[in-house]
C-alpha cells in the first residue's frame, strides 16, 4: 500500500509541474494582451471576458470539484494575471526593488557604505576655519579609526555679517588635510555653479536641508559620478 501511495504522489508531482508550466504560459499570454491594451489605452479588467471564461470552465467541469470551487480557483489565477499586467504599467524608480533587487552599496574610494557592511562614522568640524584647525581635527579623527572627514568650506548663515566659510581656499585646505591623513573628504555644496570645484576637491558632495528643495542643484549633482550625502528635512 505504501508503494501505491508513493506512485500516486509521483503522478501528482508530475501533474503539478505540468500545471506550473501551463500557468506560466498563460501568464505570458496575459502579459502580451496587457501590453496591447496599454498601447490602445484600454482597461486591463474586462468583466464580460471574465464571465465568459468562468461559464466556459463550469460548463466543461465534470468534477470532482464543484463549480463554486472551480470559480474560486480560476478567479485567483485571473487576479494573479491582472497583477502582472498592472505591474508592467508601473513606473519603477532606479532605487526600487523591482529595478535594483540587491541592497545598495555606495563606494567612497575603497570604503563601502550600505548593505551588510559595518556602519561608517563621519566626523569633522562644522566649518573649515584654518589649515591648523583642519589638520589637527583630521589627525585626531584618523587616530580614532574614522575614515570620513566632513568640513564646510561654504557656510550658509542667516546672519549676513557672520562667517560664511573660506570658499575655495577651504576646499583646498580640506583636501590637503584628508590626503595627509588618509581620509575621504565630505563637504556641502551651496551653488551648482561651484560644482566643478567640488568635483575636483571633494570625495562626497553633501546637500544640506535647505537645498533639498533646490531641484536645479539636485539635478546638477546627480549628473556627477560623486557619491552624494543628502540631509533630509530641517532639524
N, C-alpha and C positions, 0 to 999 in steps of 0.2 A: 504493500500500500504506500509505503514511503517513497518508493521508486516512482509510483504513479503520480504522486503529488509533485515530485521534482520535475517529472516530464511535463505535467500541465503548467507548472510555473515557468518552465523554459519556453513553452508556447506563448504564455502571457508576456514574457520578456520580449519575445520576438515581435509580437503584436504592438507592444509599447514603442519599440524602436521604429516600426513602420508608421505608427500614428504620429510619432515625433517628426519623421521625415515629411509626412503629408501636411502636418501643421505648419512646418517651416516653409514648404512650398506654397501653401495657402497664404501665409503671411507675406511672402514676396509678391504674390499676385495682388494682394490688398494694397501693399505699398505702391506698386505700379499704378493701380487705379487712383490712389490718393494723390500721386504726383500729377496725373492728368486732371483730376478735379481741381487741384490748386491752380494749375495753369488756366483752367476755364473759369475760375472764380466760383466753383460750386462747393456746397457744403459736403463734408465727409460723411455726414449721417443722413441716410435715406430710409425713413421709417417704412415706406412701402416695400422697398427691397428687403428689409429685414423680415417683414411679414411674409413675403413670398418665399424666402428661404426656409422659414420655420414651417410653413404649410407644406412645402415640398418634403421636408425631413419627416414631419409627423405622418404624412401620407405614406411614406416609404417605411416607416417604423414597423417592425414585426416582433418587437420585444427582445429580451425580457424587460427592458427599461420602459417605463410609462412615457406617454407623450410629454407629460409635465417635466419629467427628468431630462428627456431629450432637449426640450426647450431651454431648460436651465443650463445644461452643459454647453449648448451651442451659443447661448447668449453670452456666456463667459468668453468663448472664443471670439465672438463678434466684438465684444468690448476690448479684448486684448489687441485685435487687429485695428480697431479705431484709435487706440492709444498710439500704435505705431505710426499711423497716418498723421495724427496730430503732432507727434514728436518731430516728424520730418519738417513741419512748418515752423517750428520754434527757431528763434534766433539764439544761437549758442555763443556766449561770450568766451573770449580766449581763456579766461580763468575758470570756466565752468568745468564740472566733472565730465560732461559729455564730450568736451574737446580735449581736456587735459586731465586724464584719469589719475595720473600719479601726483603725489604731493610735490608742490613747487619747492625747488631748492635754488636759492639765489647765491651765486658765487661772487664774492668780493675778493678779487685776486684768487688766492688759494684757500679762502675761508668760506666754507659752506654755511648757509643760513637757511633753516627750514627743514621740513621733512622730519626724519628721525635723528637729525644731528642735535648735539647739545646746544642749549641756549647760548647766545653770544652777547657779551656785555659791551656796551658803548660808554665811553667816559670822556670828559674833557671840559674846558671852560665854556661858560656861556658865550663869551666873545674873546677873540684873539686880540690882545691889547699890546703885546710886545714880543720880541723874539725870546727874551729871557723867561718871561712868564710861560710862553707856549712850550719851550723846550723843557723847562722844569716840570710842567704838568705831563708832557709826553713821556719823559723819563720815569716819572713816578708811576703812571698807569701801566707802562710797559713792564716795569719791575713787578707788578702785581698780576701779570699774565693777560692783561686786556689787550686786544688786538685792533680795536676800532677807536679812533680818536675823533671826537666831534668838537668843532670850534667854529664860531661865527665870524666871518670876515665882513659881512654886511648885516647890520643890526637894525631891524625895524623898531623904531621908538615912537611912542605917542607924543613925546616932547621933542620938538624940532631942534632944541638947543642942547640936547643930551648927546652923548657919544653914539655915533652912528656906525662904528666899525672902521677898520683900516682899509677896506675895499680890496683892491688888487694886491696891495702890499700884505694884507692879512692872509690872502690866499697863498702867496709865496712863502710866508713865514710858516703857515700850517703845513704846506707841502714839504718844506725842508726839515721841519721837526719830525714829521712822520717818517720820512725817508731815513733820518738819522737813527731812529729808534725802532724801525721795522713795523710801523703801524700803517693802517689804512685811514684815509682822511675823509671825513664826512662834514659837509658844510652846507648851509642853507642858501639857496639862490632866491633873489628877490625880483629880478627883472630878466625876462627872456633875452634881452639884448646883451646880457652878460654871459650868456650860455657858452660861447667859445672859451672864455677864461675858465669857467668852471670845469668844462670838459678837459682842459689842459691840466688843471691843478688837482681836482678832486677825484676820489675813487667812488664816492657815493654822493648823489645830489639829494639834498633834503628840501622838501616842500613844507613850509610852515602852515599852521592852521588858517591864517589869513588868506593864503594863496590856494587853498583847496577849492575855492570858488573862482580862481583865475584860470579859465579854461584855455586861454591863449598860452599861458605858461605851461599848463599840464600837457597840452599837445606838443609844445616845443620840446619839453623834457622827455616825453615819451618817444620822440624820434631819435634820441641818442641811444648809445649802447651801454650807458652807465646804469648801475642799479639806482633805484630811487627810494628814498625813505619818506613816507607820507605821514604827516601829523593830522589825524582825522578829528576835526572839530575843535572848537575853542575850549580850553580847560576852565 
